[in-house]
Amino acid sequence: MFKFCRFNSKNTSLYQQYLMFKARVFATEFGWNISLSDSFPPSALKDSYDDTSIFVGCFCKREMIGVARVSGPKEPKPYSQLYEGYDALGCNFVVVTSVAVTPEYRGKKIATSIEEGVGKVTIGRRIMEEVELLSGELGSEYQFLTAGYGRSEKFFCDLGFTIIRSKYDMDWAPVPLVDCVKPVKLKSKIK
Ligand SMILES: CC(C)(COP(=O)(O)OP(=O)(O)OC[C@H]1O[C@@H](n2cnc3c(N)ncnc32)[C@H](O)[C@@H]1OP(=O)(O)O)[C@@H](O)C(=O)NCCC(=O)NCCS
């Protein structure tokens, strides 16, 4: 019923869906400081990291219901100033951004867990499993992400992320932010 797949900005139809999704969830629902008008073109939501990132999408009947964006170890990274110390240590890591599930599907245990093989997990958890597999395939040892302080922070901590910087403000963000990190452990079973 659900399909998880990777895509990049060259896949025009999936990427357009991502931009619409971003408009709906991040701009409209969360009030991120992105200028939108009734007639805005989705391309207005493109950002400079999209072309060098890989997206993990979850689709139900071809409609995107969840997504995450992964910027690989060798690619430019959003919030790069936050990660300079880790770059200096020579760590290989990805930066994960734009993690979201469409409101109707949040909290529903309907996807099969990769880690456990059986048993149902939420779409959000399964997307993060897909992100971890991809991170490993890209040769990274750690996954970094920046989340909104509050509910989503709990989601990431429950998944094994550790907070490394808590509750700071950025002028474009409507809520304080937290940075967190998780080592890549989940490995693909497909050889
Ligand atoms: C965070 C999110 C991807 C989790 O996906 P999911 O399929 O709901 O996954 P789960 O049901 O396993 O997660 C539940 C937890 O997510 C968090 N959560 C639930 N609704 C949320 C919301 N509207 N906003 C932020 N976090 C939320 C809570 O920690 C919740 O745990 P709780 O029910 O014990 O409070 C999803 O809730 C979402 O899209 N939230 C809005 C976007 C967002 O905050 N993204 C985070 C990066 S900035």
The ligand as a MOL file (V3000), in Angstrom:
LIG
                    3D

  0  0  0     0  0            999 V3000
M  V30 BEGIN CTAB
M  V30 COUNTS 48 50 0 0 0
M  V30 BEGIN ATOM
M  V30 1 C 7.6070 14.4710 13.3950 0
M  V30 2 C 6.8250 13.5700 12.4100 0
M  V30 3 C 7.5900 13.4330 11.1030 0
M  V30 4 C 6.6540 12.1730 13.0450 0
M  V30 5 O 5.9480 11.3310 12.1400 0
M  V30 6 P 4.7920 10.3480 12.6790 0
M  V30 7 O 4.3940 9.4580 11.5630 0
M  V30 8 O 3.7320 11.1500 13.3240 0
M  V30 9 O 5.6170 9.4890 13.7140 0
M  V30 10 P 5.2860 9.0130 15.1780 0
M  V30 11 O 3.8150 8.8200 15.3840 0
M  V30 12 O 6.1820 7.8680 15.4320 0
M  V30 13 O 5.7620 10.2140 16.0380 0
M  V30 14 C 5.0040 10.6420 17.0900 0
M  V30 15 C 5.7660 11.7640 17.7400 0
M  V30 16 O 6.0240 12.7820 16.7530 0
M  V30 17 C 5.9060 14.0320 17.3800 0
M  V30 18 N 4.7820 14.7520 16.7650 0
M  V30 19 C 3.5260 14.3910 16.6090 0
M  V30 20 N 2.8160 15.3500 15.9970 0
M  V30 21 C 3.6730 16.3280 15.7530 0
M  V30 22 C 3.5460 17.6010 15.1520 0
M  V30 23 N 2.3980 18.0510 14.6700 0
M  V30 24 N 4.6450 18.3470 15.0910 0
M  V30 25 C 5.8100 17.9200 15.5570 0
M  V30 26 N 5.9910 16.7210 16.1310 0
M  V30 27 C 4.9180 15.9450 16.2450 0
M  V30 28 C 5.6360 13.7630 18.8380 0
M  V30 29 O 6.8690 13.6470 19.5250 0
M  V30 30 C 4.9700 12.4320 18.8120 0
M  V30 31 O 5.0750 11.7100 20.0000 0
M  V30 32 P 3.8440 11.7970 21.0500 0
M  V30 33 O 2.6380 11.3600 20.2810 0
M  V30 34 O 4.2780 10.8440 22.1190 0
M  V30 35 O 3.7750 13.2270 21.4550 0
M  V30 36 C 5.4020 14.1360 12.1360 0
M  V30 37 O 4.7130 14.2400 13.3500 0
M  V30 38 C 5.4120 15.4800 11.4390 0
M  V30 39 O 5.3810 15.5500 10.2150 0
M  V30 40 N 5.4360 16.5730 12.2050 0
M  V30 41 C 5.4360 17.8770 11.6110 0
M  V30 42 C 6.7590 18.2370 10.9240 0
M  V30 43 C 7.9090 18.2790 11.8870 0
M  V30 44 O 7.7870 18.7330 13.0320 0
M  V30 45 N 9.0700 17.7880 11.4310 0
M  V30 46 C 10.2620 17.7090 12.2340 0
M  V30 47 C 11.4710 18.3000 11.5780 0
M  V30 48 S 11.5010 20.0520 11.6990 0
M  V30 END ATOM
M  V30 BEGIN BOND
M  V30 1 1 1 2
M  V30 2 1 2 3
M  V30 3 1 2 4
M  V30 4 1 2 36
M  V30 5 1 4 5
M  V30 6 1 5 6
M  V30 7 2 6 7
M  V30 8 1 6 8
M  V30 9 1 6 9
M  V30 10 1 9 10
M  V30 11 2 10 11
M  V30 12 1 10 12
M  V30 13 1 10 13
M  V30 14 1 13 14
M  V30 15 1 14 15
M  V30 16 1 15 16
M  V30 17 1 15 30
M  V30 18 1 16 17
M  V30 19 1 17 18
M  V30 20 1 17 28
M  V30 21 1 18 19
M  V30 22 1 18 27
M  V30 23 2 19 20
M  V30 24 1 20 21
M  V30 25 1 21 22
M  V30 26 2 21 27
M  V30 27 1 22 23
M  V30 28 2 22 24
M  V30 29 1 24 25
M  V30 30 2 25 26
M  V30 31 1 26 27
M  V30 32 1 28 29
M  V30 33 1 28 30
M  V30 34 1 30 31
M  V30 35 1 31 32
M  V30 36 2 32 33
M  V30 37 1 32 34
M  V30 38 1 32 35
M  V30 39 1 36 37
M  V30 40 1 36 38
M  V30 41 2 38 39
M  V30 42 1 38 40
M  V30 43 1 40 41
M  V30 44 1 41 42
M  V30 45 1 42 43
M  V30 46 2 43 44
M  V30 47 1 43 45
M  V30 48 1 45 46
M  V30 49 1 46 47
M  V30 50 1 47 48
M  V30 END BOND
M  V30 END CTAB
M  END
